[in-house]
Amino acid sequence: MTSTTARPNVSVGGYLARRLEQLGLEHLFGLPGDFNLALLDEMLATTNLNWVGSSNELNAGYAADGYARLRRGPAAFVTTFGVGELSAVNALAGSYAEDVPVVHIVGLPSTTVINNGTLVHHSLADGDFGHFVRMASEVTATAVVVRTQNAATAIDQALLTAVGSSKPVYLGIPADVALAPVSAMPLTRPLRVLRSDPAAAEDFRDALTEFLGGAAEVTVLAGPRLYRRQLEQRIRAIAAQNGVRIATQSASKALLDESHPANLGVYAGAFTHNAETRRRIDEASPLVLSGVVLTDFLTGSFTHGFDPDQAVDLQLDHARIAGNAFYGLYLEESLRILEEVLEARDPRPEPLPRRPVPASCAHKAATPQGQLTHADLWPLLQDHLAPGTLLVAEAGTSFYGALEMTLPDGCDLLGQPVWSSIGYTLPATVGAMLAEPVRETVLVIGDGSAQLTIQELGRLLALGLKPTILLINNNGYTVERAIRSPEAAYQDIVAWNWTSLPAALGAPTTPVYRVDTPAGLVEVLEKVRADTDQAALVEVILPRDDAPESLLHIARSVR
C-alpha cells in the first residue's frame, strides 16, 4: 500500500540555513537590505544560527573569511542585491585567492521583477539582472541564481563546491524564492564531501613509494592550504617520522610548532632568514610540496630554487609526482598516504640529527632604551605571547614583523599575504574570535590599514570579544614609502585620535594606552596580561620610515 503521509516542507531560506548548520556553522554575518529581509527571516527562524551584523558588506565578508579560517570549514554572509553585494566583492576575491570556502548569499528582487526586466532601485536601470552574478562568477568557484524548482539541488551543489574546492561560492536567492516551500527530505541526508577516487589513491600510493625509494631524508615544504582542511595533526604525525624535516611558507608559519625539532623554519626563497633553511629546501631530493602556494610574496619574488615539476606536489583536489598528475585525490587522502608510505619504509631510516631547538620564548632580555622601533617591538611582543595565542597580523609592517618572531607552541598566525588587502584583519578578527571565543587573541594593525575598516571595532567590542589590539601609528603608508616616493602627498593619512575610538564606537570602558618606548610597551603589556577580562587598545608610536627587515626585502623586490 502506498503511504499517503505528506512529505514535510521547508522554505528555501530555511533549507539553506539548515544545510549551513549541518556543516557546522553557528554564526551568519552580513547586513540587511530590502531584498534580503524575507530571506533573513526564514534563515534565522528555523535554525540556531546567530546573526552577526557588520558595519558594511566588505567587513561582513572579511569577518566570514576569518571565521572560516579558524574553524577550518565554510562560513557564510548575507547581503542585498547590487549595492550590498558589490561592496563585498573585494572580500570575496580575497577568499578566492587564499582558498577560503565562504558562501556569499545575496537577496535578489523577485523572480517576476527579474523576468520582466523592471527598472528597480539598486539595479543599473537597464533591465539586465545578470550583471552582478557575472561579476561574482569571476571570483567564486560557482555563481548560481536559485530557482524554486531546483532550489535544494542548487544549494547542495554550491555548498559541496565550496567545501570541495575550498573556494567561495555565490548564491543569489530572489525574494519570492526565499519563501517558496521545498521538500525537507534531503536534509535527512548530510552532505558527503571530500571523497577521493580509490583508483587514483592506489595509483598515487604506488608512484609515491617508487619516487621516495629508500631516501633516508624526506623534506617537506608545508603551505597554507593545509589549514583549509584542518590537517595540522597530520603534518605533526609526518614530522614525527624518522628522517623527515619540514619547512613552512610564511602564510603557514605556525602550522608546526616552531620548537619542534623537525621544523626548519620559514622558507621564502631569497628572503629566507636562515640560510640553512633555504639550502635544505632548494637542494632537497626528494622534496614534497604540501598545500603550497607559489606567489611572489611567498617565494621571495620567485627566487625559490626548487623545481615543482621535479617534486611531489600535494594540492587540495589533486596530486602530482614529477609532473605526473593524479586527479580526484583530495589533500586529506594524499597526506594520509604519504604518512603511511613513510611509516612502511624498509629498512626504516635512523633518526636524523636534529637542529638546535629555538630558545624559549619565555626568556626575557633586558628592555632596550630610547624610542620604540620595530627592532624592539617584535622581540618584546614575542616575550608577551602565551602558548596557544592567535596572532592576527595586518598586511605590511605587522605581518612581516610577525614573521621575524619565534612563536610559542600552539600559536596561530592569521594574515592575508596573497591577497594583501589592507584593513582585512580587524573584521577578520571578529570572525576568528567567534569561531574560537576562548582563545587569547592579539591583533597588530597599522594606522593606514585600520582607517579602512575601523568601524568594525564597535561590533567587536559590542560582542564582548576581548583581544589585545596593537595599533601601529607610523604616520601613513610605510610599505608604499619603502617602495617609492616616501615624501609624496599620497603616502600621508589624516592623524586620528586613536585612543578615543573605543568610546566613540560604543565601548567607553575599554582600556586604552599610548606607548612610544620599549619600557612603556613592556609596562602596558603586563597590565593587559593582568586584566584578561577586557579588550585593550594600545597605540604604538613608531618612526615613520622604520620597518622590519623582511618588509624591506619585499619592498625592494617590487620597485
Disulfide bonds with the S-S distance in Angstrom:
none
